[in-house]
Amino acid sequence: MAIEPFAIPFSQSAVDDFRDRLARTRWPDEVQGADWQYGFDRGFLQEICRYWIDQFDWKAQVERLSAFHHYRYLADGVGVHFIYERGKGPHPIPLILTHGWPGSFLEFLRLIPLLTGPAAHDENLTTSFDVVVPSLPGYGFSDRPDRPGMNTARIAALWANLMGQLGYSRFAAQGGDIGASVSTMLGLRHAHRMIGIHLNYIPGSYRPYLKQGAKLTSAEQQFLSDAERWYEQSGAYAHIQRTRPQTAAYALNDSPAGLAAWILEKFHDWSDCDGELRQRFVLDELLANVTLYWMTETINSSFRLYYEGRKAPLQFGETDFVRVPCAVARFPKEEPFPPREWIERGYNVRHWSDMPRGGHFAAWEEPELLAQDIRSFFAAQGSS
């Protein structure tokens, strides 16, 4: 096991290549007046791609990212990239943040400084965090696994080992999307190491153990119906990624415009943006995330985590229960989202927050709200 400093690479020839590919995009036809009904609006995507060619500065983004401390961790033949920022104050709480798809470690860049420094209202100036932000295997600057089996349970083990290498016998975890699955697995399989877990999403494959004859509440029944309806209407991407990831990857690894459509559609649909991406996000930051996928050629390897998740879903057996303290932050545009009673069948929920705004990309959309909730929960748990 080894941890070494890591410098984010930059290649001008790679920038020239993706700009040339963008300029030569062969655009499909569309139905007149379709807007977003058939998928990503063509006019909007063409506008984004023109900006991507003419104004987006990947080198400037690399310099922005390089302001953080980056490292690589090698264990069991897998190299993991991570950011590591130490907290201020006498007793920072060690905290690992895990992103999901179609995000990356970039999701947390606004959140990190809010956690490493004590909150302005914290009179004791003690509630801060040592923040670790890894890139999932197959994402960003982490290695792309070329063998089956890299699922969320194995990633949780990697995270536990990494935190041990950094000197933390116990630590806290937070995540949304796939990061919620990894954090859940930390709570299930590494409970003795965990201070607690904070989630802003409940994994879609999560099914608690139900005794024979157990009856669901009306809210639980409604959630299952809503979830089934959502996947029927909006889950095509997930079905492809968990069944035939390689097939879709040929096109997306070859076309930056196609890659942008596949990724940015989710930011459009899943965030609290009222159908206008630039109302909620900075375009340069969105394109930095897409460019990260492009430069590292990780769209295919990111898909494979969906395939592995299908083979190892988060379905609890009779003895499975997340006993470590758990917090849930419910952002209103995160759908489908289970009711509290469904979650409490499998998690020891000690803290619940109904947020006033925000969606799937909570750390990006509402970093202040998320930071405040994380701080409030883990300050109550302590670091012992």
TIMI-24810 format. One line per 5 residues: number of its first residue (from 1); their letters; for each residue z, x, y of C-alpha. Coordinates in steps of 0.5 Angstrom, whole numbers, plus 500, padded with zeros to 3 digits. Example, Ala and Ser with C-alpha at 12.3 -4.5 7.8 and 13.67 -1.06 7.14 Angstrom:
REM TIMI-24810
1 = AS = 516,525,491; 514,527,498
END
This chain:
REM TIMI-24810
1 = MAIEP = 500,500,500; 498,503,507; 498,500,514; 493,504,519; 491,502,526
6 = FAIPF = 485,499,527; 480,499,533; 475,493,533; 468,496,532; 462,494,537
11 = SQSAV = 455,495,536; 449,494,541; 444,494,536; 447,488,533; 448,485,539
16 = DDFRD = 440,486,540; 439,483,534; 443,476,534; 440,475,541; 433,476,538
21 = RLART = 434,472,533; 437,466,538; 431,467,542; 426,466,536; 430,460,533
26 = RWPDE = 425,455,530; 428,448,533; 428,442,528; 426,435,531; 430,430,533
31 = VQGAD = 431,422,534; 430,420,541; 437,418,544; 440,420,538; 446,424,542
36 = WQYGF = 451,426,536; 449,421,531; 445,425,526; 449,431,527; 450,437,533
41 = DRGFL = 446,435,539; 440,439,540; 439,439,547; 447,441,548; 446,447,542
46 = QEICR = 440,449,546; 444,450,552; 449,454,549; 444,458,546; 441,460,552
51 = YWIDQ = 448,462,555; 449,466,549; 443,470,550; 443,471,557; 451,471,560
56 = FDWKA = 455,472,554; 458,479,553; 460,481,546; 462,488,549; 467,485,554
61 = QVERL = 470,480,549; 471,486,544; 475,490,550; 479,483,551; 481,483,544
66 = SAFHH = 483,490,544; 488,489,549; 492,487,543; 495,492,537; 491,492,531
71 = YRYLA = 492,494,524; 489,494,517; 494,493,511; 491,495,504; 494,492,498
76 = DGVGV = 492,491,491; 485,493,493; 484,488,499; 484,490,506; 487,485,511
81 = HFIYE = 486,486,519; 492,484,523; 495,484,530; 502,486,531; 506,485,537
86 = RGKGP = 513,486,538; 518,481,542; 522,482,548; 530,481,547; 535,484,543
91 = HPIPL = 533,480,536; 526,477,536; 525,473,530; 519,476,525; 514,470,525
96 = ILTHG = 507,470,521; 501,466,524; 496,464,520; 489,461,522; 484,456,518
101 = WPGSF = 477,455,518; 472,455,522; 477,459,527; 480,466,526; 485,470,529
106 = LEFLR = 482,469,536; 486,462,536; 492,465,537; 491,470,543; 494,465,548
111 = LIPLL = 500,463,544; 502,470,542; 505,472,549; 508,466,550; 512,468,543
116 = TGPAA = 513,475,544; 517,474,551; 523,469,552; 521,462,555; 523,462,562
121 = HDENL = 528,456,561; 532,461,555; 538,463,559; 540,467,554; 533,471,553
126 = TTSFD = 534,472,546; 529,467,543; 523,471,542; 518,473,536; 515,479,533
131 = VVVPS = 509,476,532; 504,478,526; 497,475,526; 493,476,520; 485,475,519
136 = LPGYG = 485,471,512; 481,475,507; 474,474,507; 475,472,515; 474,477,521
141 = FSDRP = 475,484,520; 479,483,513; 475,485,507; 471,480,503; 473,478,496
146 = DRPGM = 468,479,491; 472,476,485; 474,469,484; 482,468,485; 483,469,492
151 = NTARI = 487,463,493; 492,461,498; 498,462,493; 495,470,493; 494,470,500
156 = AALWA = 502,468,501; 504,474,496; 499,478,501; 503,476,507; 510,477,504
161 = NLMGQ = 508,484,502; 505,485,509; 512,483,512; 516,487,507; 512,493,509
166 = LGYSR = 513,492,516; 521,492,515; 522,484,515; 526,482,509; 526,475,512
171 = FAAQG = 521,472,516; 518,465,519; 511,462,518; 507,458,522; 500,455,521
176 = GDIGA = 495,449,521; 489,448,517; 488,453,511; 494,457,515; 498,450,513
181 = SVSTM = 497,451,506; 499,459,506; 505,457,510; 507,452,505; 506,457,499
186 = LGLRH = 510,462,502; 516,456,502; 514,454,495; 514,461,492; 517,466,497
191 = AHRMI = 523,461,499; 528,467,499; 524,471,504; 523,465,509; 527,463,515
196 = GIHLN = 523,457,515; 516,454,516; 512,450,522; 506,446,521; 501,443,525
201 = YIPGS = 497,440,519; 499,438,512; 494,441,507; 488,435,505; 489,437,498
206 = YRPYL = 497,436,498; 500,431,493; 507,430,492; 510,429,486; 511,422,484
211 = KQGAK = 515,419,479; 512,414,474; 513,407,477; 514,410,484; 511,405,490
216 = LTSAE = 508,408,496; 510,405,503; 505,401,507; 504,407,512; 503,412,506
221 = QQFLS = 498,407,503; 494,406,509; 494,414,510; 491,415,503; 485,409,505
226 = DAERW = 484,413,512; 484,419,509; 478,417,504; 474,414,509; 475,420,513
231 = YEQSG = 472,424,508; 467,419,506; 464,419,514; 466,427,516; 467,431,510
236 = AYAHI = 460,433,508; 462,440,510; 468,441,506; 464,438,500; 459,443,500
241 = QRTRP = 464,449,502; 468,447,496; 462,446,491; 456,450,493; 458,455,498
246 = QTAAY = 453,460,497; 447,455,498; 449,454,505; 451,461,507; 444,463,506
251 = ALNDS = 441,459,512; 448,460,516; 448,468,515; 441,468,517; 441,464,524
256 = PAGLA = 446,465,529; 444,458,532; 445,454,525; 452,458,525; 454,456,532
261 = AWILE = 452,448,530; 456,449,524; 462,452,527; 462,448,534; 461,441,531
266 = KFHDW = 468,442,528; 471,444,535; 467,438,538; 469,433,533; 476,435,531
271 = SDCDG = 479,437,538; 482,433,544; 476,434,548; 473,427,549; 466,429,547
276 = ELRQR = 466,435,552; 467,442,549; 468,445,556; 473,440,558; 478,443,553
281 = FVLDE = 475,450,551; 472,456,555; 465,457,552; 466,465,552; 472,464,547
286 = LLANV = 468,459,543; 462,464,542; 467,470,541; 469,466,535; 462,464,533
291 = TLYWM = 460,471,534; 466,474,530; 463,470,524; 456,473,525; 458,480,527
296 = TETIN = 462,481,520; 458,476,516; 463,472,514; 461,465,514; 460,466,506
301 = SSFRL = 466,469,504; 470,464,509; 467,458,505; 469,461,498; 477,459,500
306 = YYEGR = 475,452,500; 472,453,493; 478,457,491; 482,451,494; 479,446,490
311 = KAPLQ = 480,450,483; 488,451,486; 489,445,490; 496,444,493; 499,438,488
316 = FGETD = 506,438,487; 509,438,480; 516,435,478; 520,441,480; 515,443,486
321 = FVRVP = 519,442,493; 519,446,499; 526,447,500; 526,452,506; 527,448,513
326 = CAVAR = 520,445,515; 518,443,522; 512,439,523; 508,438,530; 504,432,530
331 = FPKEE = 498,433,535; 495,426,536; 487,428,535; 489,431,528; 486,426,523
336 = PFPPR = 487,424,518; 495,426,518; 500,423,513; 506,419,515; 513,423,515
341 = EWIER = 515,419,509; 509,422,505; 511,429,507; 518,428,506; 516,427,499
346 = GYNVR = 515,435,498; 518,438,504; 525,439,507; 523,436,514; 528,438,519
351 = HWSDM = 524,438,525; 519,433,527; 515,433,534; 510,427,536; 506,431,541
356 = PRGGH = 503,428,547; 496,431,547; 492,436,543; 488,436,536; 486,440,530
361 = FAAWE = 486,447,534; 493,446,537; 494,454,538; 488,454,542; 488,447,546
366 = EPELL = 496,447,547; 499,453,546; 505,452,551; 506,445,547; 506,449,541
371 = AQDIR = 510,455,543; 515,451,546; 516,447,539; 516,453,535; 521,456,539
376 = SFFAA = 525,450,539; 525,450,531; 526,457,529; 532,458,535; 536,453,531
381 = QGSS = 535,456,524; 537,463,527; 534,470,523; 540,470,518
END
